[in-house]
């Protein structure tokens, strides 16, 4: 039974790879890249289980019925797939939103629907300690290999099936990378949980996230910014092509970044930070009550409301005030929580994109550390991109930042910003990605 399942999956994956390569060769969909080693959204025989929209399908030369093809012995599939390695398309500039992201995700749904119909994959037991290269395990390693083959992370069936070898390590790293896990090649608790999520649950996540993408208007704008909250990534898109990608820091679990659509209206250089009342209550006041010099160290001033007079913090009994008593404002400078620039768009949540003095956070694998706003890595590059239409270049941006001068620059033409919570999508390499539902917005789908 297990041998039959492996052969079936390898057979289907090989035909899908050929279909993808045929489409690339024919320039059927030139904006998309395909990764024949991953969960490629290439041709799949089954139709999606739901009608998601009235979008018309793009022209394609994908194989319509792989089961009707007079094909090779499927046990030759690993070697033959490897033959196509040099034909893999380069990184695509196709965006996550719009048709460029919709159709690959729809094809991924078809692929996972087939896996569910084939019976999915077996769970790998939690007992026996962690799995890593060099381990020999007659039960768990064969199950791990079959699990990785099922989704294309492991493309070969060679070697001793009970040995965790270098090929398995690379396959695990690949799986970890596309699941937002630290790609160390070791099967620890979090990796095991991701591997053991059922095919049915994965399919449900893909379908749920397709709906999230589809709910946005197909008219996104000539230039726009997309923030994938769960993916902790940002795309700057112009004329249907991604021109910049940035890592971002999102809100903590108890201070979640909201899903929202708005338009960027101005950028504040060397900004003041007017502390929201919620942050004043949770963060600032507890610190000041312990140490009034905390405000001075952070270059923070205290006022009696907007437009009110400044208050000497050493003359305040902080145990008798609350977050509504005073306004806290942090001056521009190296310790300012907004960094050197704030990218403003109207919204009822008081969130925006901004720089940060805590650059080390961008090196983390999971970056849910803010109070709800989105911190952007290399924000001056993004700032330059936004202001490019008004004749700005990076040199001008850097000069203004270096001057320390407070300046608001209004956009002559607003730039849409879309903040969406995606836990499944197809990336610029054509690989299906999943991320932890850190905010618990996927509900029951994550536990199927």
N, C-alpha and C positions, 0 to 999 in steps of 0.2 A: 504493500500500500504506500509506504513512504517513498519507495523507489519510483513508483508510478507518479506520485505527486511531483517529485523533483523533475522527472523527465517532462511532465506536462508544463511546468512553469518555465523550464529552460527552453522548451520548444516555443512557447508563446513569446517569451522575451526576445528570442532570436528573430522571429518574424516581425515583432514590433520594431526591433532595431533596424531591420532591413527597410521597413516602411518609412522610418524616420530618415534614414539616409537617402532613400529615393526622393523624399519630399525636399530635402536640402539640395540634392543634385538638380532637381527640376525647378528650383527656386520657387516652389509653391508658396512658401511662407517665409520670405527672406528675413523677417525681423526677429525670428525665433531661433534659439540655439537648441541643440538636442544633445543629451548625454546618454549614450547607449548603454552605459554601465549602471545608471541609476534608475530611479523610478520615472523613466522617460514618459512624458505624456504623448508618446507616439501612438500609432494606430492600436485600437483595441476592438475586438469584435462585438462586445456587448454595448447596447445603447444605455445611456444613463437612466437611472430609475425614475427621474422626475423631469418634467419640462420646466427649465429654469427661467427661460426668457424667450422673447420672440426674435432673438438675434439670428441673423442668417449666417449659416456656416461658411467659412472661407473656402476657397477652392483648395483641393488637396489631392495628392497622389498616394495617400496612405493605403495600405492593404485593407480591403473591406472584409474579407473572409479568410483569415489565416488558416483556418481548418481545411479549406478547399485547395490549399497549395500543395503540390507534390514536392515534399521537402526532404531534407537529409535526416539521417538518424539523429535525434535530438541529443544524444550523448556526445556528438561532435560540437555542440553549441558553444561550450566555453572557449574552445580553441578558435572557432570561427568568429565569435564575438571579439576576441582579442585582435583578430586580424583587422578589425575596423577602427582600432584605437586612433590611428593617425587621421581618420576621417572625421573625428569629433569636431563639431563646430566650435568656434571661439566663443568667449563670453559675449552674451547678447546685450544690446542696449534696449531691449524690450522692457517696458514698465510692468509693474505688478497689476496695476488697474487697467480697465478698458479691455478691449478684445485680446490684446497681447497677453494678458494674464488670465482672462476668462477661458479661452479655448484650451490652453494646456491643462488647466485645472479640470475642465470637463473631461478631457481624455484620461487624466489621472483617475477620475472617478470611475470611468469605464474599466480601467485596469484593475483597480481595487475591487470593483464589483465582481470581476472574474475570479480574483483570488478568494473572495468570500464564497462564491459558488463552487470553487474547487475544494472548499473545506477549511480555508485559512491556514493557520500554522499552529503547532503545538506549543504549549507553554514550557519554558525552561525552568526546572525546579530551583527554588531558592536555597535549598540545602547544599552543603559542601563547600562553602566559602567562595571567594571571588575567583573568576576565571581570567587567566591571562596567558600570554605566550609561554609555551613550554609545558603547560598543563596537559596531562593525559586523563581523559574522563570518558568512559564508555557510554555513559548516558547523556550527559549535558553537552559535550562538544558536538556529537552528531546532531542533536536538536538545534544547537546554535548555528551550525552550518546550514541546515535546512531552512532555518528562519531567515538567515542572511541571503540565501539563494532566492527565496520566495519574492523578495523585493529588489533583487538585482544588486545588492551590496556586495555579495560574493558571486563572482562570475565563473568560478572554476569548481569542479567536483573532484579534482585530483588530490593526491596525498592521503595520508592515513586519516580516516574520518573521525578517529577518536583523539587526534592530536590538535591542540591549539597552536597552529604554526604561523609563520609570517604572513601568509595569505589571509588567514582569518583575522590577524591583527589589523591588517590594512582595511579589511572589510568592516570590522568593528569601528575603526576610526572614521570611515566613510559614513556609517550609520550614525555615529555620535555627532558628527559635524552637521548632518542635515536634520538632526533632531535637537540642535542647540545645546549639546552636551560637550563637556571637555573631551577633545579627541585623543585620549591617552591609550586607547586600544585595550583597556581593561574593563571587564564586566563587573562593575560595582553595582550598588543598589539602584541608583537612578537609571543606569543603562539597562539593567535587567527589567525594571518596571516598563521602560519604553519598548523593549523587545517583546514583552509579554502583553502589551496592549493588543487586543484582538483585531483581526482584519475588519471585523464588523464595526468596531469602534473607530478605526482609522477611516473607513468609508464614511461613517456618519460625520466625522470631523471635516472631511473634504467637502461633503455636501453642504454642511453648515457654513463653511467659509466661502463656498461659491455663492451662496445667498448673500453673504456680507459684501462681497465684491459687486454682485449684481444689483444691490440696492442703490448703489451710487449712480448718478446720471451718467449716461454714456458720453455726454458732452462735458469733458473734464476741463477743457481750456487748452490754449496753445502752450502755456507755461503754467506748471503747477508743482506743488510739493506734496508728496505723500509720506505720511509717517505710519509705519507698521508698528503699532504699540507692542504687541506680543513678540514680534520679531526684533524689536529694538533697533530698527533700521529706518533710514530716511532716503527717499529718492527725489531728486530735482529733475523734472521732466520738461522737455521743450519739443514741440512738434512731434509728439509720439515717441521720443527717444530719451532714455535716461542719460543725462549729462553729468550728474554727480550722485554718488552714494555716500552716506555718512552713517556711522554708528551713533546711537543716541542713548541717553539715560532716561528712563521713564519713572513714573511714580511708584512709591512703595505700595505694598498690598493694602495698607490702611489709608493710603492717600493716592488713589488710583488716577492715572491719566485718563480723561474722558474721551469717548469717541465724539468727534465733532467735525463739522465742515464750516469753513469761514474763508475770509480773504485777508491777506497781509496788506495792511494800510500804511505802516511806517516802521522804520528801524530806529531804535534809540542807541546811540553810541555813548560809551562811558556813562551808563545810566545810573540813576538813583534806583534803589530797591525799596519800594514802599511795602513793608511787611504785611501780608494778609492777616486778618484777625485770628484765623485758625492757627497759623504758624506762631503768631505772638503768644497765643494761649498754650500751645503744646511745647514750643521750643524756647522762645525768648524769655518769657516771664519766669519759668523755673530756673533758668540760668542766672537771670538778674537777681532773683531773690537769694541765691547762694552767693553771688559775687557781683556787685554793682559795677565793677570795673570791666565786666564782660562787654558792655556796650562800647566803651572807649577802645578796647582792643579790636573790635570789629568795625570801628569808624561808624558807629550807629548813633543817630540823634533821636531825641524824644520831643514830640510836639503835642500840643493840645488840639488834635484834629487837623484836618487839611486847612492850611492857611492860618493855623493858630501859632501862638508864640512857642519858642523853644523852651524846654524845661531842663533844669539841672538834675540829672539822674541821681546824684548823691543826696538830694534834698527830698526824695520821694520815699514814702514808706511802701515798699513794693508788696508787702503782705496785705495791703488794704486796697489794692487796685486790681482791675481785670483788663482783658484785652480791648475793651471798649473805651477805657479811660484815656489812653494816649495813642498817638500814631508813632510808629517806629520807622525811621528812614535811614537806610545805609548809604553813605556817600560813595561816589565812584572811587575805584582803586583796586589794587591787586587782591583784596580780600572780599570784594563785593560779590555777593552770591550769584549775581547775573553775569559776572565776568565783564567783558568789554562791549557786549552788544546784546540788545533784546530785540527780537523779531515779533512785532505785535500784530495780532488779529483779533477783532472783536468777538467776544464769547462770554457767556454768563458764568463761566467757571474760573475766570481770572487766571487762565493758563496761557503760556506762550512758548516760543522757542527761544533759547538763549545760550550764551557762553557759560563757562563755569571755571572757577579757579581749581577745581578738583579734577584735574585731567587724568589722574590715575584710574578713575572709575571706568574709563573707556576700555581699559585693558581687561576688565572682568568679563567672564562669560555670561553672567546674568547681571543686568544693569538696572535693577529696579530700586533706585536709591533716592529719587527726588521727592518733593512734596506735591507732585502732580504735573508740574511743568516739564517740558522736554529739553534736556541739555544736549547740545549738538557738538560732536567732535569736528575739529577743523572748521569752526563756525565762520571764520573770515573768508574761507573759500565759498561757503554758501552765501554769505553776505554779498560777496562780489558777484556771484551768479544772479542774485535777486536784483542788484542795482545795475547790472550790465546794460539793460535796456535804457538806462538814463545816462550812459556814457561813463560809468565808473569802472575802474580797474582795481586790481589788488593793491597796487602802489598807493592809490588814493585812499583806500580803506585803511591800510596800515598807517598812513600818515595821520589820519584823523584819530585813530586809536592811540597812537603814540603821543599825540598832542595832549591827551587827557581832557580835552574840551567836551562838555556836554552838548550833544547835537542830535536833534530828531530829523530824520530824512524821510519825507513823505513820498510815497510811490505815485507817479503820474498814472500808472496803470496797475491796479491791484493784482496780486498773485493768489490764486486759490490755494488753500491748504486743506488736505483731507487726512483726518486722523482716524484710523481704522484698526480694529483689534483682530488680526489674522493669526490663527494658530496653525494654519495649513495653507501652503501656496506653492507654486512652481517658480524656482529662482532663475537668475540670469544664465545659469548653466543648463537649464532644462531639467533640473532635479527637483523631485517633490520634497518639500521641507515641512517639518512639524515642529511646534514649540509647545512648551508647557503652558497650560492654561493657568497662568499665575494669578489671575484675578477671578478665577472660577466662573467665567462667563459662558463656558461651553456646557455647563450643567451635566446632565446624565450621560452625554455622549462620551465623556472622558473615562467612564467607569464600565462601559459595556464589555 
